[in-house]
Amino acid sequence: MSEQNTNERPILRPIEQHTTAAWANIEKLKEISNVAIPSELEVWNAKEWVDSNQK
């Protein structure tokens, strides 16, 4: 029998869809850390989505 590494997994596509994320519409970046700052509209849209999808 051939030995197989049990830790190896096939590479799968990510489940998350980041196209509608608040940071997808980047307004600016912080200088030193390069953190994306979304526009105010995108933050509002993300909050609305979270509020409407609460359990």
C-alpha positions in Angstrom: 0.0 0.0 0.0 1.1 3.5 -0.7 1.4 5.9 2.2 -0.8 9.0 2.0 -0.5 12.1 4.1 -3.8 12.4 5.8 -3.3 16.2 6.3 -3.4 16.9 2.6 -6.7 18.1 1.3 -7.7 19.0 -2.2 -7.8 22.7 -3.0 -11.4 23.8 -3.1 -12.9 27.1 -4.2 -13.7 29.4 -1.3 -17.3 29.4 -0.1 -17.4 33.1 0.7 -18.4 35.6 -1.9 -16.6 38.8 -1.2 -18.0 40.7 -4.2 -20.8 42.3 -2.0 -18.7 42.9 1.0 -18.4 46.4 2.4 -14.7 46.6 1.7 -15.2 45.6 -2.0 -15.8 49.3 -2.8 -12.6 50.8 -1.2 -12.8 54.5 -0.8 -9.2 54.9 0.6 -6.4 53.0 2.3 -4.7 53.8 5.5 -1.1 54.9 4.8 1.0 52.6 7.0 -1.2 49.6 7.5 -2.9 49.5 4.0 -6.2 48.8 5.7 -9.1 49.3 3.3 -11.6 52.0 4.3 -15.0 51.4 2.6 -17.3 54.3 1.5 -20.0 55.4 4.0 -22.7 54.0 1.7 -21.1 50.5 1.8 -20.8 50.6 5.6 -24.5 51.5 5.7 -25.4 48.7 3.3 -23.5 46.2 5.3 -25.2 47.2 8.5 -28.6 47.0 6.9 -27.8 43.5 5.6 -26.6 42.4 9.1 -29.6 43.8 10.8 -32.1 42.2 8.4 -30.3 38.8 8.6 -30.1 38.5 12.4 -31.2 35.2 13.9 
